Amino acid sequence: MKRTTACTGLMAAIVLAALLAACTDDKQPPTVPPTSASTPASPSASPSAAAETADQAKQHAIDAYVGMQTAFEKASAAGDPAYPDLPKYATGAALTLFTNGLKANKTQGLLGRGQSVFHPQVASLAPPAEPTKASIRDCMDSSKTERYKADGSPYKDSPGGLRLVLADVERVNGEWKVTSVAIREVGSCKL
């Protein structure tokens, strides 16, 4: 599944936050990004490893999504488009989107700060019996994040808020990784 993304405004949104939380009426607790001391549940070691249950696949997909968002926030704070944790959780179009956003920020002398709050939910799994693909829907709250000029000069970032995030996650070589992501404008979802 491919998702289209908005251009420049979306890049600003990407830098504002790491992407995660479902936009439904279900009241689930927000997902807090893992700290450096914690690690997400480890994915299967190889494609030939035992098949995962649907519940395991859902958790691994959410862990990959939250890991990607957390890695992006850390990369944004460091101003590092080559941040080593990004490829641990993202690949393909998703990795390219985040890396390009970080490069654009670096060119403009921008860094990120703050933490988003994620509310990810798995919208679908495929195939149903032994899932290898998942679609995630999140209503990410980026209201506590911002970009700023690293040199201290003035910079007015656009305000954050609730943004719909759609992500595709796949089991690639035995590891769950985000393969595509689309971040919508502020106000595109409600909790």
C-alpha positions as CSV (number, residue, x, y, z in Angstrom):
1,M,0.0,0.0,0.0
2,K,1.3,3.4,-0.9
3,R,0.4,6.6,0.8
4,T,0.8,10.1,-0.7
5,T,2.3,12.8,1.3
6,A,2.1,16.6,1.3
7,C,5.3,18.4,0.3
8,T,7.0,21.1,2.3
9,G,4.4,21.6,5.0
10,L,4.5,17.9,5.6
11,M,8.3,18.0,6.0
12,A,7.8,20.6,8.7
13,A,5.3,18.3,10.3
14,I,7.7,15.4,10.2
15,V,10.3,17.5,12.0
16,L,7.8,18.5,14.6
17,A,7.3,15.0,15.9
18,A,7.8,11.4,15.8
19,L,4.7,9.7,14.3
20,L,2.0,7.6,16.5
21,A,-2.0,7.0,18.0
22,A,-5.3,5.9,16.6
23,C,-7.9,8.4,15.6
24,T,-11.0,6.4,16.7
25,D,-13.4,6.7,19.5
26,D,-11.7,3.9,21.4
27,K,-10.1,5.3,24.5
28,Q,-6.7,3.7,24.7
29,P,-3.8,5.1,26.7
30,P,-1.2,7.0,24.7
31,T,2.0,5.3,23.8
32,V,5.0,6.8,25.4
33,P,8.2,6.6,23.3
34,P,10.7,4.2,24.7
35,T,13.6,5.6,26.7
36,S,17.2,4.7,25.7
37,A,17.2,2.1,28.5
38,S,14.2,0.2,27.0
39,T,13.9,-1.6,23.8
40,P,10.9,-2.7,21.8
41,A,10.0,-6.3,21.7
42,S,12.5,-8.0,19.5
43,P,11.3,-9.1,16.1
44,S,11.8,-12.6,14.8
45,A,15.4,-13.4,14.0
46,S,14.8,-14.6,10.5
47,P,12.1,-15.1,7.9
48,S,12.1,-18.8,8.6
49,A,11.5,-18.2,12.3
50,A,8.2,-19.5,13.8
51,A,5.1,-17.7,12.5
52,E,3.7,-14.9,14.7
53,T,0.2,-14.7,16.0
54,A,-1.9,-11.7,15.1
55,D,-1.4,-10.2,18.5
56,Q,2.4,-10.6,18.3
57,A,2.4,-9.1,14.8
58,K,0.3,-6.1,16.0
59,Q,2.7,-5.5,18.9
60,H,5.8,-5.8,16.7
61,A,4.3,-3.4,14.1
62,I,3.5,-0.8,16.8
63,D,6.9,-1.2,18.4
64,A,8.5,-0.5,14.9
65,Y,6.3,2.6,14.4
66,V,7.0,4.0,17.9
67,G,10.7,3.2,17.5
68,M,10.8,5.0,14.2
69,Q,9.1,8.1,15.6
70,T,11.4,8.1,18.7
71,A,14.5,7.7,16.5
72,F,13.3,10.6,14.3
73,E,12.8,12.9,17.3
74,K,16.3,12.0,18.5
75,A,17.8,12.6,15.0
76,S,16.0,15.9,14.8
77,A,17.3,17.0,18.2
78,A,20.8,16.0,17.1
79,G,20.5,17.5,13.6
80,D,21.7,14.2,12.2
81,P,20.1,12.9,8.9
82,A,22.3,9.7,9.2
83,Y,21.1,8.9,12.8
84,P,21.9,5.2,13.2
85,D,18.6,4.2,14.8
86,L,16.4,5.4,11.8
87,P,17.2,2.4,9.6
88,K,16.6,0.0,12.5
89,Y,12.9,0.9,12.4
90,A,12.3,2.3,8.9
91,T,13.1,1.4,5.3
92,G,12.2,2.4,1.8
93,A,9.9,5.4,1.3
94,A,9.6,6.0,5.0
95,L,13.3,6.1,5.6
96,T,13.8,8.4,2.6
97,L,11.0,10.8,3.8
98,F,12.5,11.2,7.2
99,T,16.1,11.4,6.0
100,N,15.1,14.1,3.4
101,G,13.3,16.1,6.1
102,L,16.3,15.9,8.4
103,K,18.6,17.0,5.5
104,A,16.3,20.0,4.8
105,N,16.3,21.0,8.4
106,K,20.1,20.7,8.6
107,T,20.4,22.9,5.5
108,Q,18.2,25.6,7.2
109,G,20.1,25.3,10.5
110,L,17.1,23.8,12.3
111,L,16.9,21.4,15.2
112,G,13.9,19.8,16.9
113,R,12.9,19.6,20.5
114,G,10.1,18.2,22.5
115,Q,8.2,14.9,22.4
116,S,5.1,13.9,20.6
117,V,2.5,11.7,22.1
118,F,1.4,8.7,20.0
119,H,-1.8,6.7,20.0
120,P,-1.1,4.0,17.4
121,Q,-3.6,1.3,16.5
122,V,-3.2,-1.4,13.9
123,A,-5.9,-0.8,11.3
124,S,-5.3,-4.0,9.4
125,L,-3.0,-7.1,9.2
126,A,-2.2,-9.2,6.2
127,P,-2.4,-12.1,5.6
128,P,-4.7,-12.9,8.6
129,A,-3.2,-16.2,9.6
130,E,0.5,-15.4,9.7
131,P,0.7,-11.6,9.3
132,T,3.7,-10.0,7.6
133,K,2.2,-6.6,6.9
134,A,0.3,-4.1,9.0
135,S,-1.4,-0.7,8.5
136,I,-1.2,1.7,11.4
137,R,-3.4,4.7,12.1
138,D,-2.3,7.2,14.7
139,C,-3.5,10.5,16.0
140,M,-0.2,12.0,16.9
141,D,-0.1,15.0,19.2
142,S,2.8,17.2,18.2
143,S,1.7,20.2,20.3
144,K,4.8,19.9,22.6
145,T,7.3,19.9,19.8
146,E,9.0,22.6,17.8
147,R,11.9,23.4,15.5
148,Y,14.3,26.1,16.3
149,K,17.5,27.7,14.9
150,A,20.6,26.0,16.2
151,D,22.5,29.3,16.2
152,G,19.9,31.0,18.4
153,S,18.6,33.3,15.7
154,P,14.8,33.9,15.7
155,Y,12.6,31.2,14.0
156,K,8.8,30.9,14.2
157,D,7.7,27.3,13.7
158,S,4.2,26.4,12.8
159,P,2.2,25.2,15.8
160,G,1.8,21.5,16.4
161,G,-1.3,19.6,17.3
162,L,-3.3,16.5,16.5
163,R,-2.2,15.0,13.2
164,L,-3.4,11.9,11.4
165,V,-0.5,9.6,10.7
166,L,-0.9,6.5,8.4
167,A,1.9,4.1,8.2
168,D,2.6,0.7,6.6
169,V,4.8,-1.7,8.5
170,E,6.2,-4.9,7.0
171,R,8.3,-7.8,8.2
172,V,11.5,-7.4,6.2
173,N,14.1,-10.1,6.6
174,G,12.5,-11.1,9.9
175,E,12.3,-7.6,11.3
176,W,9.3,-5.3,11.4
177,K,10.0,-1.9,9.8
178,V,7.9,1.0,8.7
179,T,8.0,1.1,4.9
180,S,5.8,4.2,4.2
181,V,4.3,7.0,6.2
182,A,2.0,9.9,5.6
183,I,1.5,12.7,8.1
184,R,-1.5,15.0,7.7
185,E,-2.0,18.6,8.7
186,V,-2.8,19.8,12.3
187,G,-6.5,19.1,13.0
188,S,-6.8,16.0,10.8
189,C,-7.8,13.7,13.6
190,K,-9.5,13.8,17.0
191,L,-9.0,11.8,20.2
